Amino acid sequence: MGLSDLYQTVTDKIDKFEEYQKSPSVYALVGCFFYVMVGFCVKTLNGISATQILYFRCIISMVLNTFIIKIGKHDIYPQNKEIFKLLMMRCIFGGIAHVCYYQGIKLLNLGDAQAIFLTSPIWTSILASIWLKEKLQPSVISSIIISFIGIVLIVKPPFLLSFLGLQANSSSFNDPYAILGLAASIVFSFLESLSALLIRSLSNSVKVTAVIQYVYISGFALNGSFMIMSGSFNAEVYSSSVFPIICSVALLNFLAQLFYSRGLQIGKSQDVVPFQYSQLVMSFIVDIVIFNKELNYLSLIGSGLILLGNYKILFRQ
């Protein structure tokens, strides 16, 4: 059996599986698990910048994806100008978003970063009100306020700690890297909501491999430019202890994007997006069990408020 025959057999089985009503939810859950594993691997790469990790991850993932595109004979250059425009927008937003994603993971606790990432449904509601002229319902406004309070609890500004009688040295504002991580995480959340809307707009007009290929191209170009401008490069990335982990990041991130993007393409948002919340639970488990982080009750309450805010948006009548 040749590669083309094997690919066709696998594709037929996937098509049959996607007839199953819950297949988008299964794709989302598997994708979310892989995203958490990406975060775990990135946190173990001490001394290697997020820019370098993302640069090599884009190269490796692009090679893997190109291999699938060639075997499946997927068209990644749509003739429809509107579709191509949407792909380019996805390329730009996705590329910048992933830079922010890796920076957030590197600079924050995994659980705190994931909690900020999960504010994307809030941004989606705000963007819909601006672009689609949808009226913000009172339930959405209250959700935004609740989620904002949650972010404040995770950030732990000095005035809040002082009010609660806690030591101010645990505030994120005392750590410039944590502030940068928070800003990067919020920008990622905003751009991720834009990307999700674009993926839904593309629907089945293009293959999911084409959608993520453009993100790899932009990530490769962006991070390569950053490294050239900064003039910094850690050659340890080629060591036997580091490069296998970077390869794992690339493979896991590739699978995560493949599964989650496909879930968004074939399913309804309400059947896919809620599974993002499983990342928060898994991330806190990784922080506590593997990285021996203390369970900060303010971060825990803040994360709970963000979940509540998103729940009110996603499941409002």
PEDA-V568259 format. One record per residue. OMEGA is omega in degrees with one decimal (NA if undefined). NEAR is the number of other C-alpha atoms within 10 Angstrom. D_FIRST is the distance of its C-alpha to the first C-alpha in Angstrom with 2 decimals. Layout:
BEGIN
omega = {OMEGA;OMEGA}
near = {NEAR;NEAR}
d_first = {D_FIRST;D_FIRST}
END
This chain:
BEGIN
omega = {178.8;-179.4;179.5;178.6;178.5;179.4;-179.3;178.6;179.6;179.8;178.6;179.2;178.0;178.4;179.0;178.7;-176.5;171.6;178.6;-172.9;-175.6;-176.3;177.1;179.0;177.5;177.6;-177.7;-177.9;178.8;178.4;179.5;176.8;179.5;178.3;178.2;177.4;174.3;178.8;178.5;-179.0;-179.4;-179.7;-179.4;-177.5;179.7;178.2;178.4;-176.6;177.7;179.6;179.0;179.9;-177.1;179.1;-178.7;177.6;179.6;179.7;-177.2;180.0;179.6;177.5;178.7;-177.3;178.2;178.2;179.1;179.8;-179.2;-179.3;-178.4;-178.8;179.7;177.8;-179.8;178.5;-177.0;179.8;180.0;-175.4;180.0;177.9;179.5;177.9;178.0;178.3;179.0;177.3;176.9;179.1;-177.7;-178.2;-178.9;-179.8;179.6;-179.2;-177.6;173.0;-179.9;-179.5;-177.9;176.7;178.9;179.6;-178.1;-169.8;-178.8;167.6;-175.9;-179.2;179.4;179.5;-179.0;179.5;178.0;178.9;-174.0;175.8;-176.6;177.0;176.6;178.8;-179.6;179.2;179.5;-179.9;178.9;179.8;-178.8;-174.2;-176.5;178.5;176.3;-179.3;177.5;178.7;178.1;-179.8;178.9;178.7;178.6;178.1;179.0;179.6;179.8;-179.0;177.7;176.7;177.6;178.3;179.1;179.9;178.0;179.7;179.4;178.7;-176.7;-177.9;179.1;179.6;178.0;179.2;-178.9;179.4;-179.5;-180.0;-176.0;-177.5;177.2;-179.5;176.9;-178.7;177.1;-178.0;-178.4;179.1;178.0;177.2;177.6;178.7;178.2;179.5;179.9;-179.0;179.2;177.9;176.9;-178.6;179.6;-178.0;178.3;178.2;175.5;-179.2;179.7;177.8;179.3;178.9;178.4;178.9;179.2;179.4;-179.4;179.9;178.2;177.4;179.9;177.9;177.5;-179.7;-176.1;179.2;-179.7;177.1;178.0;-179.9;-179.8;178.2;177.3;-178.1;-177.9;-175.3;173.3;177.9;179.2;-178.9;178.4;-178.3;-179.1;-179.9;-178.2;178.0;179.8;-176.6;178.5;180.0;-179.6;-176.9;-177.4;-179.4;-175.0;-173.2;176.6;178.6;177.8;175.6;177.7;176.9;-178.9;-178.6;-178.8;179.7;176.4;179.7;-179.9;179.4;-178.6;-177.9;-174.8;179.2;178.3;176.7;178.6;-177.8;-172.6;-176.3;175.4;-177.3;-177.2;177.6;-174.2;-172.9;-178.7;-179.3;173.6;-175.1;176.9;178.0;-178.3;179.3;-179.6;-179.3;176.8;177.7;178.2;179.1;-174.3;-173.3;-173.4;-176.5;176.0;177.2;176.3;179.4;-178.9;-172.9;177.2;177.1;-179.7;178.5;178.8;178.3;178.2;178.4;177.3;176.9;179.8;179.0;178.7;179.3;-178.6;178.8;-173.4;-173.7;177.8;-178.6;NA}
near = {6;7;10;13;11;12;15;14;11;12;13;12;11;12;10;10;12;17;10;10;10;14;19;24;23;19;23;28;24;16;27;24;19;23;23;24;21;23;25;20;16;24;20;13;18;10;9;19;19;23;23;20;22;27;25;21;24;27;17;20;23;22;14;15;18;17;12;14;18;11;14;15;11;15;13;17;12;14;9;9;10;11;17;16;12;16;26;16;17;26;22;18;21;25;26;21;26;24;22;25;25;24;25;31;24;24;21;20;20;27;28;26;26;28;31;28;27;28;27;22;24;24;19;20;21;19;17;14;14;12;8;10;10;12;12;13;13;9;13;20;16;14;23;23;15;20;26;19;18;27;24;14;21;25;22;22;17;18;12;15;17;12;8;9;9;13;10;16;13;15;20;20;16;14;13;11;16;19;18;18;25;26;16;26;31;25;21;28;26;22;24;26;23;20;21;21;18;18;23;16;13;20;17;12;12;19;16;24;22;18;24;23;23;21;25;26;18;21;27;21;14;18;22;16;14;14;15;10;9;8;8;11;13;10;8;12;20;11;9;9;11;15;16;13;18;25;18;17;27;24;18;23;22;26;19;24;20;19;23;26;25;23;27;24;23;16;22;13;17;12;17;23;22;19;20;20;20;15;24;25;15;17;24;22;17;20;19;14;11;10;15;10;15;10;13;12;11;17;20;18;16;26;28;17;22;28;22;16;26;25;15;17;21;18;9;10;6}
d_first = {0.00;3.83;6.80;8.14;5.95;6.47;9.91;10.63;10.07;12.31;14.64;15.20;16.15;18.39;20.02;20.81;22.23;24.35;26.06;27.68;31.14;31.15;27.83;29.79;31.94;29.04;27.55;31.07;31.74;28.56;29.29;32.88;31.98;29.91;32.89;35.24;33.08;33.23;37.01;37.17;35.33;37.51;40.66;39.85;39.67;43.40;44.72;41.74;42.64;40.76;40.44;38.61;36.29;35.41;35.06;32.43;30.73;30.44;28.99;26.28;25.47;25.49;22.90;20.58;21.31;20.91;17.37;16.59;18.75;17.03;13.48;15.15;17.60;20.47;23.97;26.25;29.21;30.66;33.15;35.38;38.07;38.80;35.22;35.15;38.51;37.29;34.31;36.81;39.08;36.27;35.45;39.10;39.85;36.62;37.12;40.73;39.99;37.55;40.17;42.64;40.22;39.71;43.42;44.38;42.25;43.62;47.24;47.56;46.86;43.40;44.99;47.57;45.04;42.82;45.97;46.84;43.30;43.67;46.54;44.16;44.97;48.60;47.85;45.84;48.92;51.21;49.04;48.79;52.58;53.00;50.39;50.03;53.70;52.94;55.99;55.72;56.55;58.91;56.14;54.01;57.00;57.69;54.04;54.32;57.53;56.12;53.06;55.36;57.49;54.38;53.56;57.19;56.97;53.86;55.54;58.75;61.33;64.57;66.75;64.64;64.75;68.47;69.02;67.19;69.09;66.03;65.73;64.83;62.87;59.84;59.65;56.72;59.37;60.48;57.12;56.27;52.63;52.45;54.00;51.39;48.65;50.19;50.48;46.86;45.71;47.81;46.54;42.93;43.77;45.35;42.53;39.89;41.70;41.65;37.92;37.27;39.34;37.41;34.00;35.43;36.79;33.43;31.92;28.82;29.99;27.50;24.36;25.25;23.37;25.92;28.78;28.18;27.28;30.87;32.24;30.52;31.97;35.43;35.27;34.38;37.26;39.77;39.38;39.20;42.48;44.03;43.38;44.85;47.89;48.55;48.04;46.71;43.60;43.07;41.26;40.63;37.54;35.80;36.94;34.70;36.29;35.88;32.73;30.33;32.23;31.93;28.16;28.28;30.48;28.07;25.03;27.22;28.90;25.69;24.48;28.04;28.30;24.93;25.83;29.51;29.21;26.78;29.29;32.04;30.22;29.54;32.48;36.24;37.89;39.85;36.70;35.16;38.01;39.84;37.01;38.07;40.98;38.87;38.45;42.20;42.38;39.50;41.06;44.45;42.93;41.29;44.64;46.65;44.48;42.78;45.14;48.31;49.68;52.72;52.35;54.65;56.12;56.76;53.08;52.18;54.65;53.57;49.92;51.06;53.04;50.11;48.02;50.93;51.31;47.67;47.83;50.85;49.05;45.73;47.32;50.53;51.43}
END
